[in-house]
Amino acid sequence: MTELKKHFAVIGNPIHHSLSPQIHTAFAKEAGLLIDYEAVLSPLNQFKQTVQTLITKKLNGANVTLPFKKEAYELASSHSNHAKIAKAVNTFEFKEGEIIGHNTDGIGLVRDLEQNLHVNLNSKKILIIGAGGAAEGVVYSILEKKPTELTLTNRTIEKSNMIQNKMNEYAKSFDVSLNVVEIVKLPHHYFDVIINATSASLSDGDLNIDNKVFHEDSLAYDMMYGKETNFIKQARSQASQTSDGIGMLVEQAAEAFYIWHHIKPQTKTVIDLLRKN
């Protein structure tokens, strides 16, 4: 009997830059699966219609990228624990008329840090810069790893306060000190891992972070990938170790692949290939 080809997509706006088709095709090839995976540009005000159209075309699953992760959460009929906590969805599973929403971003980030970059997050002091969906989507997964402290900062500090209020109960359950610090006061603190979750890197913007925030022993991690950002340049100038977000991208895709196919793909070869390109 011939194996039926399964169909998947990534939905976003813009979408032309997405590496998801390349990643999932590589995973499927390695696993010996027959799939096709396309990038779908959804008009900004028609996300729901775009998803419904894809469902009628017998799509098996979809990834969701900017700016639709919150809308995807609203559209899902049920949610995984990580999606529920982040109130954002980046992976859809279409099952018997149901839309199940997952969030694999935090899992992807933590796996990249721990497995690929060999950083044990337990008992570390971690800083997240930014308070949008990207930051919010990873806080719970970091708290699960029980760092000593997780500090949030953002240009508009009220947004960091909102995330703190939402996540405080989880921080307490994992015995993690969850703090909010204004950007100008950051030099008075020490961090093992500094994560840039802002969109500043997209526009070559500056974060206005004091050089003293970076240390020789710290890892500066930018969720952006594909270019050397100002954040990475600044961290390097202070002798910090650095990494872009390509590993996170591949690891969150691997988790989505596992949700759809129940196969854990090898990620290292795909990360190396993307870095080379």
C-alpha positions in Angstrom: 0.0 0.0 0.0 1.4 3.4 -0.9 2.0 5.8 1.9 -0.3 8.8 1.7 1.6 12.1 1.5 0.9 14.4 4.4 0.5 18.2 4.0 1.9 20.9 6.2 2.4 24.7 6.1 3.8 27.7 8.0 1.6 30.7 8.1 2.9 34.3 8.6 3.2 37.8 7.3 5.9 38.3 6.0 6.7 34.7 5.2 9.2 34.6 2.3 12.2 34.5 4.7 10.9 31.4 6.5 13.3 28.4 6.9 10.6 26.1 8.2 9.9 24.4 4.8 13.7 23.6 4.5 13.9 22.3 8.1 10.8 20.1 8.0 11.7 18.7 4.5 15.1 17.7 5.9 13.6 16.1 9.0 11.1 14.1 6.8 13.8 13.0 4.5 15.9 11.7 7.4 12.8 9.9 8.8 11.8 8.4 5.4 8.5 10.2 5.5 6.5 11.6 2.5 5.4 15.2 3.2 5.0 18.5 1.5 5.4 21.7 3.4 4.6 25.2 2.1 5.0 28.8 3.2 1.6 30.5 3.3 1.3 34.3 3.3 -1.9 35.3 5.2 -3.3 38.8 4.8 -3.1 40.5 8.2 -6.8 40.6 8.8 -7.6 37.2 7.3 -5.7 34.7 9.5 -8.8 32.7 10.5 -10.0 32.4 6.9 -6.5 31.3 5.8 -6.5 28.5 8.3 -10.0 27.4 7.4 -9.1 27.3 3.7 -6.0 25.2 4.5 -8.1 22.8 6.6 -10.5 22.2 3.6 -7.4 21.3 1.6 -6.8 18.5 4.1 -3.8 20.0 5.8 -2.5 17.8 8.6 -0.8 20.5 10.6 0.7 24.0 10.5 3.3 26.2 12.1 2.3 29.8 12.9 4.8 32.7 13.0 4.6 36.5 13.4 2.3 38.2 13.8 -0.4 35.5 14.3 0.6 33.6 17.4 -2.0 35.3 19.7 -4.8 34.9 17.0 -3.8 31.2 16.7 -4.3 30.8 20.4 -7.9 32.2 20.1 -8.6 30.0 17.1 -7.5 26.7 18.7 -10.3 24.6 20.3 -7.9 23.1 22.8 -4.4 23.9 24.0 -1.2 22.2 25.3 0.0 23.3 28.8 2.8 25.5 27.3 0.3 27.2 24.9 -2.1 27.8 27.7 0.5 29.5 29.9 2.0 31.6 27.1 -1.5 32.4 25.6 0.2 32.0 22.2 0.3 29.2 19.7 3.0 28.4 17.1 1.9 24.9 16.1 -1.5 23.6 15.0 -2.5 19.9 15.0 -5.7 19.2 13.0 -7.4 16.1 14.4 -10.9 14.9 13.8 -12.3 18.4 13.2 -10.5 19.8 16.2 -7.7 22.4 16.2 -5.2 21.7 18.9 -2.8 24.6 19.7 0.8 24.0 20.9 3.6 26.3 21.8 7.1 24.8 21.1 9.1 28.1 21.4 10.2 27.8 25.0 11.0 24.1 24.6 13.1 24.9 21.5 15.1 27.7 23.3 15.8 25.6 26.3 16.9 22.6 24.2 19.3 24.8 22.2 20.8 26.3 25.3 21.2 23.0 27.1 21.9 20.4 24.4 23.6 22.4 21.7 25.3 25.1 23.7 25.9 23.0 26.8 24.6 25.6 29.2 23.0 24.1 32.4 20.3 26.6 33.3 19.8 25.2 36.8 20.9 27.7 39.5 21.9 30.3 36.9 21.0 34.0 36.8 19.2 34.8 33.5 18.1 38.0 31.9 15.4 38.3 29.2 15.3 41.6 27.3 11.9 42.3 25.7 8.3 41.8 26.7 6.5 40.9 23.5 5.2 37.4 22.5 8.7 36.1 21.9 9.7 36.8 25.5 6.4 35.7 27.0 6.5 32.4 25.1 9.7 31.2 26.7 9.5 32.3 30.3 7.7 29.2 31.6 10.1 26.8 29.9 13.1 28.7 31.5 11.4 28.7 35.0 10.9 24.9 34.7 14.7 24.6 34.6 14.9 26.2 38.1 17.5 29.0 37.6 18.2 31.0 40.8 16.9 34.2 39.2 15.1 35.2 36.1 15.1 39.0 35.4 12.9 40.7 32.9 13.6 44.1 31.3 12.1 46.1 28.5 12.1 49.7 27.1 8.5 50.0 28.4 8.9 48.4 31.9 5.1 48.1 32.4 5.1 45.3 29.9 7.7 43.4 31.9 5.6 43.9 35.0 2.7 42.4 33.3 4.6 39.2 32.4 6.0 39.1 36.0 2.4 39.3 37.4 1.3 36.5 35.1 4.2 34.2 35.7 4.9 34.8 39.4 2.8 31.8 40.6 4.9 29.5 38.4 8.1 31.1 39.5 7.2 30.5 43.2 6.3 26.9 42.4 9.8 26.3 40.9 11.4 28.4 43.7 12.8 31.0 41.2 13.2 34.6 42.0 11.4 36.5 39.2 12.4 40.2 39.0 11.8 43.2 36.8 14.7 45.7 36.5 14.9 48.9 34.5 17.4 48.9 31.7 19.5 51.7 33.2 19.9 49.6 36.5 21.1 46.4 34.8 24.8 47.1 35.3 24.4 46.6 39.0 23.5 42.9 38.5 25.4 39.8 37.2 23.9 37.4 34.6 25.1 34.1 33.3 22.7 34.1 30.3 21.4 37.3 28.5 18.6 36.6 26.0 17.6 39.2 23.5 13.9 38.6 22.7 13.2 42.1 21.2 12.4 42.8 17.6 15.2 45.5 17.6 17.5 43.2 15.7 15.1 43.1 12.8 15.6 46.8 12.2 19.3 47.0 13.4 18.0 48.9 16.4 20.0 49.5 19.5 18.9 48.2 22.9 20.8 50.9 24.9 22.3 48.4 27.2 25.4 49.3 29.2 28.6 47.4 28.3 29.0 46.4 31.9 26.0 44.0 31.6 28.1 41.7 29.5 30.9 39.6 31.1 33.6 37.1 29.9 31.7 34.3 31.6 28.2 35.2 30.3 26.4 33.9 27.2 24.6 36.5 25.1 21.8 34.8 23.1 19.9 36.6 20.3 16.6 34.9 19.1 17.2 36.5 15.7 19.3 34.6 13.2 20.8 35.2 9.8 23.0 38.2 10.6 25.3 39.6 13.2 23.0 41.9 15.2 24.1 44.9 17.2 23.4 43.0 20.4 25.8 40.2 19.4 28.4 42.8 18.3 28.2 44.6 21.6 28.4 41.3 23.6 31.5 40.2 21.6 33.2 43.5 22.3 33.0 42.6 26.0 34.4 39.1 25.4 31.1 37.4 26.1 30.2 34.1 24.4 27.5 34.6 21.8 24.9 32.6 19.9 22.1 33.5 17.4 18.7 31.8 17.4 19.1 29.3 14.6 19.3 26.4 17.1 16.1 27.5 18.8 14.4 27.7 15.4 15.4 24.1 14.5 14.7 22.8 18.0 11.2 24.3 18.2 10.6 22.8 14.7 11.8 19.4 15.9 9.2 19.5 18.7 6.4 20.4 16.2 7.7 17.5 14.0 7.4 15.2 17.0 3.8 16.4 17.7 2.8 15.6 14.2 4.8 12.4 13.4 5.7 11.0 16.9 9.4 10.9 15.7 12.2 12.8 17.3 14.4 14.1 14.5 18.2 14.6 14.7 18.7 18.4 14.8 22.5 18.8 14.7 23.0 18.2 11.0 20.1 20.6 10.1 21.6 23.3 12.4 25.0 22.9 10.8 23.6 23.0 7.3 21.6 26.2 8.0 24.7 27.8 9.6 26.8 26.9 6.6 24.2 28.5 4.2 
